[in-house]
Amino acid sequence: MTPASPHTPVGAEGNLVLGGWSPLGMAAPSMKERQACWGARDEYWKCLDENTEDASQCKKLRSSFESSCPQQWIKYFDKRRDYLKFKEKFEAGQFQPSKPTVKS
């Protein structure tokens, strides 16, 4: 299975394509496809790090990330990054839990 062009919403077989991958073609991505996905993810994350999490500065890299990876992987990687950033702040003592609101 090869990723679809980011400009093509329909795969070669005529299947709807989400996130660059056909949902009906459930075969696992090849090693080359996985490496392309991980590389796109790493470049996007690097851009976020360099731009203090300002996603508007990394739109092209986000688009590349989304077209290189299966949709489920994108969801997982987004959640993973949020968790890693939370963990980093927590371990550095920078996390401040919100104070409970008192209802009267």
Secondary structure, DSSP 8 states (H G I E B T S, - for coil): -----TT-SB-TTS-B-BTTB-SS------HHHHHHHHHHHHHHHHHHHHTTT-GGGGHHHHHHHHHHS-HHHHHHHHHHHHHHHHHHHHHTT-----------
